[in-house]
């Protein structure tokens, strides 16, 4: 019964009783107000009873709803158990396990090196000008961004590196490689970036020397490789023709513990061979170190294409490179201009392209920065170009599975 009706009815009944007592007391042997109070109490009891029944009905509906939810939970558990069984029996499961194993290995490796190096007062004070540093510097030049140099000490940058790995904030950036003269995007090169605690990009010129001197360059490279594979796996379904280039440094090749896990991981992902190319510097491939040469051979045997960049000498043994699995060569636009232009060029471009065609290798000209440079290079009949003219490196979104 509606609360308003009950109140109104009670007032009316009391009013009737009081009115009869006042105006016509001889009509009833008992005081009329007593009968009115009795009637009001009766109305309240009836209302309470109706409300009680309504509550019981609502409780019954709630109980039925909870039972239905319980049945749904049981069905969901069954579905989850079924899905888990399918996952355990799925052919992709070894790949997932291998990926997780490699990621755990990376995190442990990075954490150990951070613990060893955070205590040093100046992690780059002992930095020597080595061949590896020259390689890193070339990579830094290729990764130049428009962001300003941030005012951080080397120790602060080292802490940002540690935080980036711990919180999975080693960012993956992509720069397009285009077909010329159409400028259609056909490939992408992958780069790593880190951020400070305000989400400002720390330029490679700052963090790569710190990472290298602290023994962390390989760990950063390894995480980039891991994210490259994740990206390729996700995007190749819709864009199977696109190839992603991912750099592997010398320090990664000689990191036996990681590289063994990485080779196992890539062996479980051979279906990515058409979408992923691994890039090495000229200094790296010329190094006679057994671990380096063995690493190159193992990747090639898995079916992955290799790319040569950071070239300083153009006297290349192309048939030997091709036999090792190299399918791409990158030449700096400035170097190519110096070698192939002028009245007495040191490089016969037609002969170079003919030699590349004979061993089924493609030439990519990198660091093309402006239209004037491109126009000059197009006279050399180049097929692929890379540089800020065609697009700066931009952040890519990668799922962590």
N, C-alpha and C positions, 0 to 999 in steps of 0.2 A: 504494500500500500504506500502511495506517495506520502512523503513526510509532510508536505504542505496540507494535504487533505486531512491527515490525522490531527494536525494542530488546529485546523479550522473546525473540524468536527468536535473536537474536545472543547473548544471555546463555546461553540453553539450549545452543546449539551449542558455545560456549566451555566451558561447564560439563561437557558430555559428554566433550569431548576431554581436559580436565584430569583428569576422573574416571577415564577409561580408562588414562591414563598412570600414574596413582597406584595404582589398584587392580589392573589387569590389563595391564601393559605388554607381555606376551608375545603379546597378541592381534593386534597390528599391527606390521609390520616398520618402519614410519616412526612418528615421534612423533605420537600422536593429536591433540595440541594444534595441530600444524601443519595437519592436515586440518581441524580446527575453525575455525582462522583463515581458511583458504581458503574454507570454507563461508560464514563470516560476510561475507567480502569479496564473495562471489558474491551473497549476499542483498542487500547494500548496493547493488551494481551494478544488480541487478534493480529495486530500489526507486527508484534514481535514474532509471532508464529509464522506469519507470511515471510518475514525477513529471514527467519531461520531456514525455512524451506528454500528460499532463493539462494542463501549461502551454500546450502547443501548441494543444490544443483550446480552452482558455480564450481564448488570443490570437486564434484563428480566430473565436470567437464575438464577441469585442470588435471585431475588424476588420469583421465583418458588421454589427454594431450601428452602428459609425461610418459605414459606407457607407449604412445606412438613414437615419441622421441627415443625411448629406450630401444624400441624395435629398429629404428633407423640407425642408431649407434651400433647395434649388433650387426646390421647389414653392412654398415660402413667398415666395421672391423673385418668382416669377411672379404669385402672388396679390397681392402688394404692388404690383407694376407694373400689374396689371389694375385694382386699387383706385385707384391714382394716376391712371390714364387716365380712370376713371369720375369721379373727383373733378374732374379738369381739364375734363371735358365736362359736369359737373353744373350745373344752373341755379343752385344755391345757392352755387357757387364765387365769383361776383362779390361776394356778400354777405360771405363770409369774408374775401376780399381787402380789401373796403372797411372791415370791422371792424378788421382788423390795421393798415391804413393809418391809421385814425383813432387807434388806440391808440398807434402809433408817434408820431403827431403830438402826442398828449397828453403822452407821456413827454418828448419833446424840449422842448415848451413849458414843462413844469413844471421840468425840469432847468435850462433857461436862466434862469428866474425865480429859482430857488433860488440859482444862482451869483451873480446880481445882488444878492440880498438877505441872504445869510448873513453878509456882511462888516459889516453895520450893527450898531452896538452895541445899539440899542434899536429894533427895527422898528416898534413902535407909539407911539413918542414923538411922531411927527409926525401921528398920527391926528387928523383933524378930524371934528367932528360934522356929517355930511353926510346927504343924503337916503338914499343907499345904506346908510349905517350904521343908519338908522332901520329900513330894510327888514330888514337882517341881525338887528337886535335883535328885531324881531317874529318872525323865524324862530327865533331862539334861545329865545324864550319858548315857542314851540310844541314845541321839542325838549328841554325841561327833563327831566332824568333824576333818578333817586334817588341816583346816585353822588355822593360828596363832591367838593368843589372840591379839585383836586390842587395841591400847593405847587410850581409850576414857574414859572420866569421866561419871559418872552415869547420869548427866544432859544432856550430849551430846547424850548418848544412848536413853534417854527418848525422845529427839527431833527427833531422827531417827525413833523411834516407831511411833510418831505422823505423821511424813512425810510418812512413809510406809503405814499407813492407808489412809491418805488423797490422796495419789497418787496411791493407790491400789498396793502397793509393799510388802504386806505380802505374802511371797513366799510359795508355797506348794511343799514339798519334799516327795518323796516316797522311802521306803525301802522294798525290796522283802522279802516274807516269802515263804520258799520252802518246797516241799515234800521230805522226806528222805526215802531211801538213794539216790533217783534219782536226787535230787537237782533241780527239775523242779519248776518254779515259779507258785504258785497258789493263793497267797494273796499279798496284799501290805498294809503297814502301812503308814499313813499320818502324816507329821510333818510340823511345821511352821518354817520359817526362815525370817530374815530381813537383809537388806543391808545398808551400809553406802553410802555417796554421791559419792563414787568412785566404787560402785558395788562390794565391798568386803563383804563377808559374816560375819556377827556378830554372834559369837558363842552363843549358848543357855546359856552357863555358865555366859555370860555377861548380856544378855537382859532379861532372865526370872526372875531373882531376882529383877531387876529394875521394870519390868512390874508388878510383884506381890506386891512390896512395894508401888507402886503408884496406886494400885487398878485397873490396866489395864490388868491383866492376863486373866480375863474373856472375855474382849473385843477381845484380840488376839485369844483366843480359839474359840470365836464365829465366827470370820472371817475365821478361818481355817475350821470350820464346814461348813460354807457357800461354800467355795471353794471345799471341799470334795464332796459335793452334786453335784456341777457343773461338777466336773471331772467324777463322777460315771455316771451321766446322759449322758455324751458325749461318754464314752468308753464302756458302757455295751452293746451297739448295736453290736459291733464287738467281744467283749469278755464277754459274759453273765455269764461265770462261775467264773470270778475273783471277789474276795471279797476285799473291801477296809476297813481297820480298822481306825477309827477316834476317838481320845481321847476326852473325856468330863471331865473336871475338876470339883471338888467340888464347886468352885466359880461360875462356869457356872450354875450348878444345882440350886444354891440358888439365882441366878439372876432372879427373878420372871418375870420382864418385858421382858427380852430377851427370857427366856425359854418358856414363853407362846407363843410368836411369833414363836419360833423355832418349838414347837410342832404343831402349826397350819400349818407351812410350811411343816413339815414332813408328816402331815396328807394328804396334797395335793400331796405328792410324795411317796405314799405307794407302787407304782410299783418298787421302789428301794430297797425294803426289802431284796431281794435275793442277792443284790450286796453291801450292806453297813452294817457294824457291828460297834457298839459304844462301846468304851473301857473305863473301870473305874478302879481306883485303889482299892486295898483291904481296905485301910483306908476309902475311900469314901463309899463303900457299907456297911461297919460296922457302919457308923455314923447313929444314930437313928433320926437325924433331919427329920422332917416331909416333908419339901420341897424336900430333897434329895431322900427319899424313894418314894415320890409321883412322882417325875420326872422319876425315874427308872421304876416305874410301868406304867406310861403313854407311855413311849417309847416302852416297851415290848408289851403293848396292841395294839400298831399300827402294830406289827408284825416284828419289827426290832430285830435282834439278838444282844446279849450283850456279851462282853468279859471282863474277869477279869485279871488284870495284877498288877505289882508291889507288888507281894505277899511276905509277910514276915513270915507268919504262914501257915503251910500246914495242919493244922487240919480243913479242909474245910467241910462244910455241903453241899455236892454236890446235894442231892435231893432238898434242899431248894433253892440253886442257880439256878438249872434247872427250878424250878417252877416260878422263877422271870424272866426267859427268857435268862439266860446265856447259851451260846453254845460253848464258848471257854475259856480256861484257859491258861495263860502264866506264865511260871516259869523261873526264872533266871538260866542260865546254871551253874553258880558257886554254887548257893544254891542247885540245884538238885544234883550236884556232891557231895557236903558235906553231903546231907541227904541220898543219895541212894548208895554211893560207900563205899568201905572199908570192913573190916572183920565183923563189927557189924553195918550195915546200920540202920538208924532210919526210913527209908522209904522203904516200900515194893513196888517196881515199878510195879510188876505184879498185885498186889492188887489195886494200884491206877488206872492203866489203865482199869482194869476190872470194877471198880466203875464208871469211866468216861463213859465207853461203855454202862453201864446200864442206864445212864441218857442222852445218846446221846450227849456227850460233847467231844470236841477235845482238845488235849494238844499241846501247842506250846512252844518250848524251845527257849528263846531269849538270846541275847548277846553271841552268838557263834563266837569266834574271830579267831580261827586258826584250822588247820587240826588235830593237836594233841588233842585239846579239843573235836572236832567232833568225832574222832575215839573212844574216851573214852565214849562219850554219846551214840553212836550208839549201844554199848553193852547193853544199857538199852531199846533198841527197840523203840526209839522215832520216831514219824511219821512226825512232822513238826519242822523246825528250822528257826531262824532269827538271823542276826548278820552281822558284817563286812566281815566275810568269804564268805558270799553269795552276798554281795553287800552293798555299802554305800548308804545312802539317796541321791537321785538325784532330781534335779528340775523337776517339771511337768508343762506343759503348760496348762493353764486353760483359757477358753474363758469367757468373762464377759457378754455374751449374747448381 
